[in-house]
Amino acid sequence: MITRLPLWILIGGAVLAFSAGCVNIIALSGFTNLSVSHVTGNVSLFSAALARFDWYRIFFIGASLLSFLSGSILSGYLIGQDSLKLGKRYGVALFTEAALLFCSFLLFFHHDYFGQLLAAMACGLQNAMVATYSGAVIRTTHLTGLTSDMGAAIGNWLAGRRISKLTLGFQAIIWYSFCGGGVVGAFGYFKLGYTAMLIPVGIVLTAAMFYQIASNSLPEKRDI
């Protein structure tokens, strides 16, 4: 349960969720028509491909799933912890994500399927990077678990039980940020095509630079 919420976590979570929503809708709107920010729906599509022995789709979707997993593995390698601790490793992870998204843009622009894989890897990296804060699970690339947590909290509140309104408010901000990113990404894709990928690239790169500057004055493993 979140009992205190530093401003940098609030802003960072909202910014990253916005970026993920933007990336995901661009991938869905483009030639791959496949999500990059979450796994559940893609696993269902993968299962359907297996049932039909559609080997092209099995490879096509399976590679995207493995890329998301690879991004999560990369996050574990770079950061190596399951709770938020201030340190320069988050800056490295953010710069890596920005680089993956930029390379994805270049490949998507030429209708190369490897753009899908790098975008999925970037989302896997981001999702695993955020991890937990004060016991609350924070996910910024999909909304299924977060929506369930919000619903359970509202149900407890309606039943007269005590809940963390701060946690619920933070989750709501993540939800609306992801949705807002989807709106901007969709509008950008319809107007600019894959050039709209430069929007999340710029967002993540800016976040990386701000975080790196701020972390220069902080110890490597300061608990928050």
C-alpha positions in Angstrom: 0.0 0.0 0.0 1.4 3.4 -1.0 1.5 5.8 2.0 3.6 8.5 0.4 4.2 9.3 -3.2 7.2 11.4 -4.3 6.4 13.7 -7.2 9.1 12.1 -9.5 7.3 8.7 -9.2 4.0 10.2 -10.1 5.3 12.1 -13.1 7.6 9.2 -14.2 4.8 6.6 -14.1 2.4 8.9 -16.0 5.0 9.7 -18.6 6.0 6.1 -19.2 2.4 4.9 -19.4 1.6 7.7 -21.9 4.6 6.6 -24.0 3.6 2.9 -23.9 0.0 3.7 -24.9 1.4 5.7 -27.9 3.7 2.9 -29.0 1.1 0.2 -28.7 -1.6 1.9 -30.8 1.0 2.7 -33.5 1.9 -0.9 -33.7 -1.7 -2.0 -33.8 -2.6 0.5 -36.5 0.3 -0.4 -38.7 1.0 -3.3 -41.0 1.7 -5.8 -38.1 -1.7 -5.2 -36.4 -0.2 -6.7 -33.3 0.2 -5.3 -29.8 3.7 -4.6 -28.4 2.9 -3.4 -24.9 1.3 -6.5 -23.3 1.2 -10.2 -23.7 -2.2 -11.7 -22.9 -4.0 -10.9 -26.1 -1.0 -12.0 -28.2 -0.9 -15.3 -26.3 -4.5 -15.9 -27.3 -3.6 -15.2 -30.9 -0.6 -17.5 -30.6 -2.9 -20.2 -29.3 -5.3 -19.8 -32.2 -2.4 -20.0 -34.6 -1.3 -23.2 -33.0 -4.8 -24.7 -33.3 -4.8 -23.9 -37.0 -1.2 -25.0 -37.6 -0.6 -21.6 -39.1 3.2 -21.7 -38.9 3.6 -18.2 -40.3 1.5 -16.7 -37.5 3.1 -18.9 -34.9 6.5 -17.5 -35.8 5.2 -14.0 -36.4 3.4 -13.8 -33.0 5.8 -16.0 -31.0 8.8 -13.8 -32.0 7.0 -10.7 -30.6 6.2 -12.6 -27.3 9.8 -13.6 -27.0 10.9 -10.0 -27.6 8.8 -8.7 -24.8 10.3 -11.4 -22.6 13.8 -10.4 -23.7 13.2 -6.8 -22.8 12.2 -7.9 -19.3 15.3 -10.0 -19.0 17.4 -7.0 -20.1 15.7 -5.0 -17.4 16.6 -7.6 -14.8 20.2 -7.6 -16.0 20.5 -3.8 -16.0 18.6 -3.0 -12.8 18.7 -6.2 -10.8 16.0 -5.4 -8.2 12.3 -5.8 -7.6 11.6 -2.5 -5.8 12.2 1.1 -6.8 15.6 2.4 -5.6 17.1 5.6 -6.9 20.2 5.1 -8.9 21.9 5.6 -12.2 20.9 2.2 -13.6 17.4 3.5 -14.3 18.9 6.2 -16.5 20.8 3.5 -18.4 17.6 1.5 -18.8 15.7 4.5 -20.1 18.4 5.4 -22.6 18.3 1.8 -23.8 14.6 1.9 -24.2 14.8 5.1 -26.2 17.4 3.5 -28.5 15.2 0.5 -29.0 12.2 2.6 -29.9 14.3 4.7 -32.3 15.6 1.6 -34.1 12.0 0.3 -34.1 10.9 3.6 -35.8 13.5 3.2 -38.5 12.5 -0.4 -39.2 8.7 0.3 -39.0 9.2 3.1 -41.4 10.5 0.6 -44.0 7.8 -2.0 -43.1 10.4 -4.3 -41.6 8.9 -6.7 -39.1 11.9 -6.4 -36.8 10.5 -3.0 -35.8 7.7 -4.9 -34.1 10.3 -7.0 -32.2 12.3 -4.0 -31.0 9.2 -2.1 -29.9 8.0 -5.2 -27.9 11.4 -5.5 -26.3 11.3 -1.8 -25.3 7.9 -2.3 -23.7 9.1 -5.4 -21.9 12.1 -3.5 -20.6 9.9 -0.6 -19.4 7.3 -2.8 -17.8 9.8 -4.8 -15.8 11.9 -1.7 -14.9 9.2 0.0 -12.9 8.5 -3.1 -10.6 7.0 -2.2 -7.2 6.8 0.8 -4.9 5.8 0.5 -1.2 4.3 -2.9 -1.9 2.1 -1.7 -4.7 2.7 -3.3 -8.1 3.3 -0.6 -10.8 2.9 -1.6 -14.4 3.0 1.1 -17.1 2.6 -0.8 -20.4 -0.8 -2.5 -19.9 -3.9 -2.0 -17.8 -5.5 -5.4 -17.0 -4.0 -6.0 -13.5 -4.2 -2.3 -12.7 -7.9 -2.1 -13.6 -8.5 -5.2 -11.5 -6.7 -3.6 -8.6 -8.7 -0.4 -9.0 -12.0 -2.4 -9.1 -11.1 -4.4 -6.0 -10.2 -1.2 -4.2 -13.4 0.5 -5.2 -15.4 -2.5 -4.1 -13.7 -2.5 -0.7 -14.4 1.2 -0.3 -18.1 0.7 -1.2 -18.2 -2.1 1.5 -16.9 0.4 4.0 -13.4 -1.0 4.3 -10.2 1.1 4.5 -8.3 1.6 1.3 -5.3 3.6 0.2 -6.8 6.5 -1.8 -3.3 7.5 -2.7 -2.7 4.1 -4.4 -6.1 4.3 -6.2 -5.4 7.8 -7.4 -2.0 6.9 -8.7 -3.4 3.9 -10.5 -6.1 6.1 -12.1 -3.4 8.5 -13.3 -1.5 5.6 -15.0 -4.8 4.4 -16.5 -5.7 7.8 -18.0 -2.1 8.4 -19.1 -2.0 5.1 -21.1 -5.3 6.0 -22.7 -4.2 9.5 -23.5 -1.0 8.1 -25.1 -3.2 5.9 -27.2 -5.2 8.9 -28.4 -2.1 10.9 -29.3 -0.5 7.9 -31.0 -3.6 7.1 -33.0 -3.9 10.7 -34.2 -0.2 10.9 -34.9 -0.3 7.6 -37.0 -3.3 8.7 -39.0 -1.6 12.0 -39.8 2.1 11.0 -40.0 2.3 7.3 -40.3 5.2 5.6 -38.6 6.9 9.0 -38.1 4.6 9.2 -35.1 7.0 6.8 -33.4 9.2 9.8 -32.8 6.7 11.0 -30.2 7.4 8.2 -27.7 11.1 8.2 -28.6 11.3 11.9 -27.7 9.3 11.3 -24.5 11.5 8.4 -23.2 14.7 10.1 -24.3 13.7 13.3 -22.4 12.8 11.3 -19.3 16.1 9.5 -19.5 18.0 12.8 -19.7 16.1 14.4 -16.8 16.5 11.3 -14.7 20.2 11.0 -15.4 20.8 14.7 -14.4 18.8 14.2 -11.2 20.5 11.0 -10.3 24.0 12.4 -10.5 23.6 13.9 -7.1 22.1 10.7 -5.6 23.8 7.6 -4.1 23.6 4.5 -6.3 21.3 2.5 -4.0 19.2 4.8 -2.0 15.9 3.3 -0.8 12.7 5.3 -1.2 
